[in-house]
Amino acid sequence: MSDAALLASRFINQTNRHIFLTGKAGTGKTTFLRHIIQHTHKKTVIAAPTGIAAINAGGVTLHSLFQLPFGAFIPKHQSEAPHTAEGLFNNITTIASNNKMHATKRQLLREIELLIIDEVSMLRADLLDAIDTVLRVVRRKNSTPFGGVQCLFIGDLLQLPPVIKDPEWFVLKNYYKSVFFFDSVVLSQNKPLYIELDKVYRQSDEEFISLLNNLRNNKVTEKDIATLNRHYKPGYLIDSKENTITLTTHNYKADAINKDFLDKLKTPLFTYDAEIEDEFSEFSYPVEYKLQLKIGAQVMFIKNDYSGNQRYFNGRIGKISDLSKNNIEVEFEDGTKIRVDKYEWENKRYALNPVTNEIEETIVGKFIHYPIKLAWAITVHKSQGLTFEKAIIDVGQAFAPGQVYVALSRLRSLDGLILTSRVNYDAISTDISVAEFSTSIQTQASPNSLLEQDTLDFLRNYLLNSFDLSHLCNTCNEHVNEYKEGDKKSVKSKYFKWAQELKVTTNDMKAHADKFMHQVERILHEKQADHLTHLAKRVGDAKNYFEPILKKASSRILSQIDTLKEEKKTRQYAKELSQLEVQYFEQVKKLNKALGLCNAVLFGQEFSKQQSEQATGSKEREEEVKAIAALKVKNTKEKKSAAGKSVDKKPKAEKKVLGKELSYTLYKEGKTIEEIAQIRNFAVSTIESHLAQYVKSKDLPAIAFVDSKKIKKILKVQEELQTTLLGPIKQLLGDDYSYSDIRFALATLNKDV
């Protein structure tokens, strides 16, 4: 990584300072995002302002994550939210009072340590203030920005700007200097650290890089204008033999160009539909659902080759050289040909693992399609993130500020530039708000000078939080207060003394922890010689003292849950105990992580995700919890009786079997997968997904669908690639292995695929 990326990584992993990570097109912002997800020790979620941006970033939308109502946000307390012809305006009061967030979502938001917002150029100031409000309320930290969550903002302010309607801005301009995220109220009081990735990977031509820098900074010279206009070629017509794309201002112009060229081809038309699995909003489709192609059509890849062979990249242009029902072949300008494999875009949600209390991604849907699109023309907005060797740039109509830069920065060099109209000063200006912000951040303190103090502040706060047992005591006390001694109707009543003992142990432990926190404060305040070494030793001693007590309490609760297997009507009680136990073991994890962070700071190292997992892991405890979580209440008669009240009394033969169960039933009756797909009017891949679930549950053997030797080979490749995505595995295995083979083989891993 570059020095700037390394610096940003250290700030994220060992401070709590908000970061705005930006950079010119092609500097590696997406690569940095992937690096942070793989290496940060913090509980992290990724979000973006739009559905498509969220899918591309591998995260969720901001509205879905924070359950924000639609409408603009006024950063004030008001009894009522005003209405206009354009709709509702929310405010701090209405957001706080009307939020109907489920308990599980609240707990998720309370566990977040790092919030990454990608494509931040599209993030509106009022939306960020609404997010700040939700986090303060849910995390019960009304005076702390974002409720104590660290924010990493990633994006380029010269890319897509925020969208706001005139009637909305008519109201919001009374509260905001601009609609951009950096003018939000929360950031005006807590400015993020500005770090710019400056190594350009897309361009190598120094003259071109200098010109692009001048465009970004509103410092364009007459020489720059002259350099650009040397590439002006009025009335230029695309040669069908060239791999050249037109960048234009509006969708209708790009669509018209693509349709016109496709219609001129005399070869047969092939149509390919996307596959949709489970939940995937049509507003988040990364490409058109229907892909129409002809041999000779110019196409562009919209993803990088994830097979590791780098046969294509995001933005590489080629021509269709062969088509059939199940095959698409593309030929590039250098004569190489490749077969296009389908790509899987995943729709994700975040949830807390009930055993580990870690934030995990859950795949709730997939969009599967060929990662190509017609590419005689594309809009400048949709070209973001792409790289072209040659491009015709149409700037004849008015561009939004900065859009000339966006268009030009898609190119590797000026050699591939063709302008259909001359560039003038009016077309290349940057939005004044962005220009002022970019100028103001030049006066910020040196990041290196902030890092040492921020690291110590973060360490202090983390240590105090790790040994602060107030929340654990409150949780324990609330749980124990629900016991009713002598109440024969209450399942808990007979365990009142057991609960009281747990409460006494926990409160006694808190008293000792409070004394230790005073020691931490004193050591860090006095800063005597070698104080960090002394601090690390004291933290280690404290961890060794508290950890056995916490683990013993955790084991006592697990044993209590285990005893409930012999009793009736204990399901809810067992659930409550499980939730309580998680809090005790979460405290154990914090103590181990606190010591790891302390040693990392002492030795000048960066604390990583891998170190965190090693410090806090306990596979034995996780296996024990999972086993107990599968507890089935002995009173099965009561369950059946309760279920019977709402069960349809029709004979079994008349009951309708839905979803994967029907596919399974038909298969067991002797139908082939193809026959089941025809009967149910589903795609073959959908039926395979149904049956793969039964391979996963071991109700069906994988060898019924794929040869055992192939299974071994597929699993070996899966382990090498460390992915369950079908595409990259298929790419490495070759044409001898089908997607069906891979799907059934991966089902034996008992993972979602």
Sequence and secondary structure as in RCSB ss.txt:
>XXXX:A:sequence
MSDAALLASRFINQTNRHIFLTGKAGTGKTTFLRHIIQHTHKKTVIAAPTGIAAINAGGVTLHSLFQLPFGAFIP
KHQSEAPHTAEGLFNNITTIASNNKMHATKRQLLREIELLIIDEVSMLRADLLDAIDTVLRVVRRKNSTPFGGVQ
CLFIGDLLQLPPVIKDPEWFVLKNYYKSVFFFDSVVLSQNKPLYIELDKVYRQSDEEFISLLNNLRNNKVTEKDI
ATLNRHYKPGYLIDSKENTITLTTHNYKADAINKDFLDKLKTPLFTYDAEIEDEFSEFSYPVEYKLQLKIGAQVM
FIKNDYSGNQRYFNGRIGKISDLSKNNIEVEFEDGTKIRVDKYEWENKRYALNPVTNEIEETIVGKFIHYPIKLA
WAITVHKSQGLTFEKAIIDVGQAFAPGQVYVALSRLRSLDGLILTSRVNYDAISTDISVAEFSTSIQTQASPNSL
LEQDTLDFLRNYLLNSFDLSHLCNTCNEHVNEYKEGDKKSVKSKYFKWAQELKVTTNDMKAHADKFMHQVERILH
EKQADHLTHLAKRVGDAKNYFEPILKKASSRILSQIDTLKEEKKTRQYAKELSQLEVQYFEQVKKLNKALGLCNA
VLFGQEFSKQQSEQATGSKEREEEVKAIAALKVKNTKEKKSAAGKSVDKKPKAEKKVLGKELSYTLYKEGKTIEE
IAQIRNFAVSTIESHLAQYVKSKDLPAIAFVDSKKIKKILKVQEELQTTLLGPIKQLLGDDYSYSDIRFALATLN
KDV
>XXXX:A:secstr
  HHHHHHHHHHHH    EEEEESTTS HHHHHHHHHHH  S EEEEESSHHHHHHHTSEEHHHHHT  SSEEES
S  SS  EETTEEEEEHHHHHHH    HHHHHHHHH  EEEE SGGG BHHHHHHHHHHHHHHTT TTSGGGG E
EEEE  TTSS     HHHHHHHTTT S SBGGGSHHHHHS  EEEEE   SS   HHHHHHHHHHHTT   HHHH
HHHHTTB TT    TTS  EEEES HHHHHHHHHHHHHH  S  EEEE EEEE   GGG SS SEEEE TT EEE
E S  TTSS S  TT EEEEEEEETTEEEEE TTS EEE   EEEEEEEEEE TTT  EEEEEEEEEEE SEEE 
SEEETGGGTT  BSSEEE   S   TTHHHHHHTTBS GGGEEESS   GGGG   HHHHHHHHHGGGS  HHHH
HHHHHHHHHHHHHHHHT  HHHHHHHHHHHTT  TT TT GGGGGHHHHHHHHHHHHHHHHHHHHHHHHHHHHHH
H  TTHHHHHHHHHHHHHHHHHHHHHHHHHHHHHHHHHGGGSSS HHHHHHHHHHHHHHHHHHHHHHHHHHHHHH
HHTT    HHHHHHHH  HHHHHHHHHHHT   S HHHHHHHHHTTS  S GGGS   HHHHHHHHHHTT  HHH
HHHHHT  HHHHHHHHHHHHHTTSS GGGTS HHHHHHHHHHHHHHT   HHHHHHHH TTS HHHHHHHHHTTT
S  
